[in-house]
C-alpha cells in the first residue's frame, strides 16, 4: 500500500481525520469523507465529542496475501467552531448557555415581540 497524506495505517486499519461542524457534532447528521475506494457518506451520531472516533467497519485494507480479512477505517473527529458569528447567533448561544441578560432581546432579534403574561382577575 502506498504512502498517503490523507491516511495513516495501523495493520489493516486506515486512520484519517474528519472535520465536523459544531451543530452536526451536537445534533447529528451526515458527512461525506474520502475513503480508500472513494467518497463515503458517514452518519455522525448526535453528541459526537471532539477527539472521538468513528469506526467504518470493513472500509480498511483488504489482506490479499494471508487472507486475514478487511480492516476498518477509523475517523478521528475534529469539531470545528464558527469563526464569524452574527449578533443573533451569539444571542442564541448565550440563551442556550443560560447566561442571557435580557430574554426579550433574543425574542426581538428573532423578529418577535414580548407579550407580558395576562393575569385573569377573579
C-alpha positions as CSV (number, residue, x, y, z in Angstrom):
1,X,0.0,0.0,0.0
2,X,1.3,3.4,-1.0
3,X,2.0,6.3,1.5
4,X,-0.8,8.8,1.7
5,X,-1.2,12.3,3.1
6,X,-4.9,11.5,3.8
7,X,-4.5,8.2,5.6
8,X,-2.3,6.6,8.3
9,X,-2.2,2.9,8.5
10,X,-2.2,0.5,11.5
11,X,-2.1,-3.1,10.4
12,X,-5.3,-3.5,8.2
13,X,-7.0,-0.3,9.5
14,X,-6.7,3.1,8.0
15,X,-7.0,6.2,10.0
16,X,-8.0,9.7,8.9
17,X,-9.4,12.9,10.3
18,X,-12.9,14.3,9.6
19,X,-13.8,17.9,10.3
20,X,-17.4,18.1,11.7
21,X,-19.1,21.4,12.4
22,X,-20.3,22.2,15.9
23,X,-24.0,21.9,15.1
24,X,-23.6,18.5,13.4
25,X,-21.5,17.2,16.3
26,X,-24.2,18.2,18.7
27,X,-27.4,17.3,16.8
28,X,-26.0,14.6,14.4
29,X,-26.1,14.4,10.7
30,X,-24.2,13.1,7.6
31,X,-20.7,14.0,6.5
32,X,-19.0,12.9,3.2
33,X,-15.5,11.6,3.7
34,X,-12.8,10.2,1.4
35,X,-12.3,6.5,1.8
36,X,-9.8,4.1,0.2
37,X,-12.3,3.4,-2.6
38,X,-13.9,6.8,-3.0
39,X,-16.4,9.0,-1.2
40,X,-18.4,7.6,1.7
41,X,-21.4,9.2,3.4
42,X,-20.9,8.8,7.2
43,X,-23.6,9.1,9.8
44,X,-22.4,11.4,12.6
45,X,-24.2,10.5,15.8
46,X,-25.6,13.2,18.0
47,X,-23.3,14.3,20.9
48,X,-20.2,13.4,18.9
49,X,-17.2,14.6,21.0
50,X,-14.1,16.4,19.8
51,X,-11.2,13.9,19.6
52,X,-13.6,11.0,19.5
53,X,-13.5,8.4,16.7
54,X,-16.0,6.7,14.4
55,X,-15.3,3.2,13.0
56,X,-16.3,2.3,9.4
57,X,-16.3,-1.5,9.6
58,X,-14.8,-3.2,6.6
59,X,-13.7,0.0,4.9
60,X,-10.0,-0.5,5.6
61,X,-7.3,-2.5,3.8
62,X,-8.0,-5.9,2.3
63,X,-5.4,-8.6,3.1
64,X,-4.9,-10.3,-0.2
65,X,-1.8,-12.2,0.8
66,X,-2.6,-14.0,4.0
67,X,-6.4,-13.5,3.8
68,X,-6.9,-12.2,7.3
69,X,-9.9,-10.2,6.1
70,X,-10.5,-6.5,5.7
71,X,-9.6,-3.8,8.2
72,X,-11.7,-0.8,9.3
73,X,-11.5,2.9,8.5
74,X,-11.1,4.9,11.7
75,X,-12.2,8.5,11.6
76,X,-10.7,10.8,14.2
77,X,-13.3,13.6,14.8
78,X,-12.2,17.3,14.8
79,X,-15.1,19.5,15.8
80,X,-14.8,22.9,14.1
81,X,-16.2,26.1,15.6
82,X,-17.6,29.0,13.6
83,X,-15.3,32.0,13.2
84,X,-17.7,34.9,12.5
85,X,-20.9,34.7,14.4
86,X,-23.7,37.2,13.8
87,X,-25.0,39.1,16.8
88,X,-28.2,36.9,16.6
89,X,-26.1,33.7,16.7
90,X,-24.2,35.0,19.7
91,X,-27.6,35.7,21.4
92,X,-28.8,32.2,20.7
93,X,-25.6,30.7,22.2
94,X,-25.9,32.9,25.3
95,X,-29.6,31.8,25.6
96,X,-28.6,28.2,25.3
97,X,-25.9,28.6,27.9
98,X,-28.4,30.2,30.2
99,X,-26.5,33.5,30.5
100,X,-28.7,35.9,28.6
101,X,-29.2,39.2,30.5
102,X,-32.4,40.1,28.8
103,X,-34.5,37.3,27.3
104,X,-36.6,39.9,25.4
105,X,-33.5,40.8,23.4
106,X,-33.5,37.3,22.0
107,X,-37.2,37.5,21.1
108,X,-36.8,40.9,19.4
109,X,-33.7,39.6,17.4
110,X,-35.8,36.8,16.1
111,X,-38.4,39.3,14.9
112,X,-40.9,38.7,17.7
113,X,-42.4,40.8,20.4
114,X,-42.6,40.0,24.0
115,X,-46.1,39.9,25.5
116,X,-46.5,40.1,29.2
117,X,-48.5,37.2,30.6
118,X,-52.1,38.1,31.1
119,X,-53.4,37.6,34.6
120,X,-57.0,36.9,34.9
121,X,-58.9,38.7,37.7
122,X,-61.2,36.6,39.7
